[in-house]
């Protein structure tokens, strides 16, 4: 009997939903403590094991056929053994694009309007006007135009900003947006031309530490930098230096290189930085959304259809033709 193993917080009604979609399959609802053992029963695995899994042994047993990640990030399952195996991987990138865009907007407006400063002053009952900045009229460069980047652009468009992007697949991105998109090899140009840079990159071997001192040196002096993708895409020492020297006015980080952020991390000491604890994809409906998506892909799996968010394991993310789709951004 085909066995599905789940490793995400699933409610009884969601278990019933999955069972209805695959009545002939056995379902095991695991958790972070038991998944390292339960995974060996899986033909299909949907979840995110935060502590990692014994992927070499899993591949060696040749039972697991399909991994549906319940997280957008795929480094938890794209072990070299999996990459070089016949195991199919599909991701959850873009499922929470709306929430990521809302978090981005909250951080950006907080920085521009100096909400952290005013909130700190409120705690000591100090009432004093301080200069603020405007979003209107700024050039906003979005580095990474997957669904998260596209939704960020959609949310920012009504603020009368100039948008531009940079992506590994610029032609595919330009089919979804109505602003110029540079190839990923021209990322320094994006930094040069933007007042606000928003990084929304996946973590792959190619993007790890991609945003470095050269990028921050290329920034317009006094610009803003936000990272709502993955923390390890940025060389943090270079970012901290850009803040200390004033090359950047401020930075907003929903992600950092090491999470949870250690108490002794230098990031806490950076000037004009706003840190949120990787909550961009949080949603009151998160696990229902994951379940709905898994059920749709499960239907496709059983009928031989093309999976949504099918991952190119060598690249580490879905190709544009396999991604979820948002309506095109237009004026």
C-alpha positions in Angstrom: 0.0 0.0 0.0 1.2 3.5 -0.9 2.1 5.4 2.3 2.0 9.2 2.7 4.0 10.6 5.7 3.1 14.1 6.8 5.4 16.3 8.9 3.6 19.6 9.5 0.9 20.7 12.0 -2.1 19.0 10.5 -5.6 19.0 12.0 -8.1 16.1 11.9 -10.2 17.7 9.2 -7.1 18.2 7.1 -6.1 14.6 7.5 -9.6 13.7 6.4 -9.2 16.0 3.4 -6.0 14.2 2.3 -7.5 10.8 2.9 -10.5 11.7 0.7 -8.1 12.7 -2.1 -6.2 9.4 -1.8 -8.6 6.8 -0.3 -6.4 3.9 -1.2 -3.3 5.3 0.5 -2.2 4.9 4.1 -1.5 8.2 5.9 1.0 8.7 8.8 0.9 12.0 10.6 4.3 12.5 12.1 6.1 15.3 13.9 9.5 16.7 14.4 10.4 14.1 17.0 9.3 11.0 15.1 9.9 12.0 11.5 13.5 10.6 11.3 11.9 7.1 11.9 8.6 7.5 10.1 10.2 8.8 6.9 11.3 5.2 6.1 7.7 4.2 5.7 7.0 7.0 3.1 6.4 6.6 -0.6 5.2 10.2 -0.5 6.5 12.7 2.0 4.9 16.2 2.7 6.5 18.3 5.3 9.6 20.1 6.6 11.9 18.4 9.0 13.7 21.2 10.7 16.5 19.0 12.2 17.3 17.3 8.9 16.8 13.7 7.8 19.1 10.8 6.9 18.8 11.4 3.2 21.5 9.0 2.1 19.8 6.1 3.8 16.4 7.1 2.6 17.6 7.2 -1.0 19.5 3.9 -0.6 16.2 2.2 0.5 14.6 3.3 -2.8 11.1 3.6 -1.4 10.5 7.3 -1.4 9.2 8.6 -4.7 8.0 12.2 -4.1 8.8 15.0 -1.6 6.3 17.8 -1.3 8.0 20.5 0.8 5.6 22.3 3.1 8.2 25.2 3.2 9.3 27.5 0.3 12.9 26.9 1.2 14.2 23.5 -0.1 17.7 23.2 1.4 16.1 21.0 4.1 15.5 18.3 1.5 17.8 19.0 -1.5 20.6 16.9 -0.1 23.0 15.7 -2.8 21.7 12.2 -2.4 18.2 13.4 -3.3 19.4 15.7 -6.1 21.2 12.7 -7.7 18.3 10.3 -7.2 15.0 9.7 -9.1 13.0 11.3 -6.2 10.6 14.0 -7.5 10.6 17.2 -5.4 7.9 19.9 -5.5 8.0 23.1 -3.4 5.7 25.6 -1.8 7.2 28.8 -3.2 4.7 31.5 -3.8 2.0 29.9 -1.6 2.4 32.8 0.8 3.4 35.5 -1.5 0.6 37.8 -0.2 1.9 37.5 3.3 5.5 38.0 2.3 4.5 41.1 0.4 2.5 42.5 3.4 5.5 41.9 5.7 7.8 43.6 3.2 5.5 46.6 3.1 5.2 46.8 6.9 9.0 46.7 7.3 9.6 49.2 4.5 7.1 51.8 5.7 8.4 51.3 9.2 11.9 52.2 8.1 10.9 55.1 6.0 8.5 56.6 8.6 11.0 55.7 11.4 8.4 53.8 13.4 11.1 51.9 15.5 12.6 55.2 16.6 9.2 56.7 17.5 8.2 53.5 19.3 11.4 53.5 21.4 10.7 57.2 22.3 7.1 56.2 23.3 8.5 53.7 25.8 10.2 56.5 27.7 7.4 59.1 27.1 9.6 61.2 24.9 7.6 63.2 22.3 9.8 64.9 19.6 9.5 65.2 15.8 12.2 63.6 13.8 12.8 63.6 10.0 11.1 60.9 8.0 11.4 59.7 4.4 9.0 59.1 1.5 8.1 56.1 -0.5 6.5 58.0 -3.3 8.9 58.7 -6.2 11.5 56.2 -5.1 13.1 53.6 -7.4 12.6 50.2 -6.0 14.7 47.3 -7.2 13.4 43.8 -6.6 16.1 41.1 -6.7 14.3 37.8 -7.4 11.0 37.9 -9.3 9.4 34.7 -8.3 5.9 34.9 -7.0 7.0 36.7 -3.8 8.9 39.3 -5.8 6.0 39.7 -8.2 3.5 40.2 -5.3 5.8 42.7 -3.7 5.8 44.7 -6.9 2.0 44.5 -7.1 1.7 45.8 -3.5 4.1 48.7 -4.1 2.8 49.8 -7.5 0.0 52.1 -6.1 2.6 54.0 -4.1 3.8 55.8 -7.3 7.2 54.2 -7.2 9.5 53.3 -10.2 9.9 49.5 -10.2 12.7 47.5 -11.7 13.8 43.9 -11.2 16.6 41.4 -11.6 16.1 37.7 -12.1 17.7 34.6 -13.5 14.9 34.3 -16.0 14.3 38.0 -17.1 12.2 37.1 -20.2 9.8 35.0 -18.2 9.6 37.7 -15.5 8.9 40.4 -18.0 5.9 38.4 -19.2 4.5 38.8 -15.7 5.3 42.5 -15.0 5.3 45.8 -16.8 8.7 47.1 -15.7 12.3 46.4 -16.8 14.0 43.2 -15.6 17.7 42.8 -15.7 19.4 39.4 -15.9 20.8 38.1 -12.7 24.4 38.7 -14.0 23.5 42.5 -13.8 22.6 42.6 -10.1 25.2 45.3 -9.4 23.4 47.5 -11.9 20.1 47.0 -9.9 21.8 48.2 -6.7 23.3 51.2 -8.5 19.9 52.3 -9.9 17.7 51.7 -6.8 16.9 53.8 -3.8 15.4 50.7 -2.2 16.6 47.2 -2.8 14.4 44.3 -1.8 16.0 40.8 -2.0 13.6 38.0 -2.4 16.0 35.2 -3.5 15.8 31.5 -2.8 18.8 29.9 -1.2 20.8 27.8 -3.6 24.5 27.1 -4.1 24.5 29.9 -6.6 22.8 32.5 -4.4 24.6 31.7 -1.1 26.6 34.9 -0.1 25.7 36.4 -3.5 24.9 39.8 -2.1 28.3 41.0 -0.9 30.5 44.0 -0.3 30.5 44.9 -4.0 26.7 45.1 -4.1 26.6 47.4 -1.1 29.5 49.6 -2.5 27.4 49.9 -5.6 24.4 51.2 -3.7 23.3 54.8 -3.9 24.5 56.4 -0.7 21.6 56.6 1.8 19.6 53.8 0.1 17.6 51.1 1.9 18.0 47.3 1.8 15.4 44.7 2.7 15.8 40.9 2.8 12.7 38.8 2.8 14.1 35.9 0.9 16.8 33.9 2.7 19.4 35.2 5.2 22.3 33.2 3.8 22.1 35.0 0.4 23.7 38.0 2.0 27.2 38.5 3.4 26.2 39.9 6.8 29.5 41.5 7.6 29.3 43.5 4.4 25.7 44.6 5.2 26.7 45.6 8.7 29.6 47.7 7.4 27.4 49.4 4.9 25.0 50.5 7.7 27.9 51.6 9.9 29.4 53.8 7.2 26.1 55.3 6.2 26.3 53.8 2.7 22.9 52.4 3.6 20.4 54.5 5.6 18.7 51.5 7.0 18.0 47.8 6.5 15.0 45.6 7.2 15.5 41.9 7.7 12.9 39.2 8.0 15.6 36.6 7.6 19.2 36.3 8.9 22.0 33.9 8.2 21.7 32.0 11.5 18.2 31.5 12.8 17.2 32.0 15.6 19.4 35.0 15.8 21.9 34.4 18.6 21.9 36.8 21.5 25.6 37.6 20.9 25.1 38.2 17.2 26.6 41.5 15.9 23.4 42.1 14.0 21.7 43.3 17.2 24.3 46.2 17.3 23.9 47.4 13.8 22.5 51.0 13.5 19.1 51.5 11.8 18.2 47.9 11.4 14.8 46.4 11.8 14.7 42.6 12.4 11.6 40.4 12.4 11.9 36.7 13.2 11.2 35.1 9.8 7.5 35.7 10.0 6.9 36.9 6.4 5.2 33.7 5.4 3.1 33.3 8.5 -0.6 33.1 7.9 -3.7 32.2 10.0 -4.5 29.8 7.2 -1.0 28.5 6.6 -1.5 24.8 7.1 -4.9 24.8 5.4 -3.2 26.4 2.4 -0.4 23.8 2.5 -3.0 21.0 2.7 -5.1 22.4 -0.2 -1.9 22.7 -2.3 -0.8 19.2 -1.4 -4.2 17.7 -2.3 -4.1 19.4 -5.7 -0.6 18.0 -6.4 -1.7 14.6 -5.0 -4.6 14.6 -7.5 -2.1 15.4 -10.3 0.3 12.7 -9.0 -2.4 10.0 -9.2 -3.6 11.0 -12.7 -0.1 11.4 -14.1 -0.4 15.2 -14.4 2.4 17.8 -14.1 3.0 18.8 -10.5 2.7 22.5 -9.5 6.0 23.9 -8.3 8.0 21.0 -9.7 11.6 21.6 -8.7 14.6 21.5 -11.0 16.8 19.8 -8.4 20.0 21.0 -10.1 18.9 24.6 -9.9 17.2 24.3 -6.5 13.8 25.8 -7.4 11.0 25.5 -10.0 11.5 26.7 -13.5 9.2 29.5 -14.5 7.0 27.2 -16.5 6.3 25.0 -13.4 5.6 27.8 -11.0 2.3 28.9 -9.6 0.9 31.8 -11.5 -0.3 35.3 -10.4 -2.2 37.7 -12.6 0.1 39.9 -14.6 1.1 43.2 -13.1 -0.2 46.0 -15.2 -1.1 49.6 -15.0 
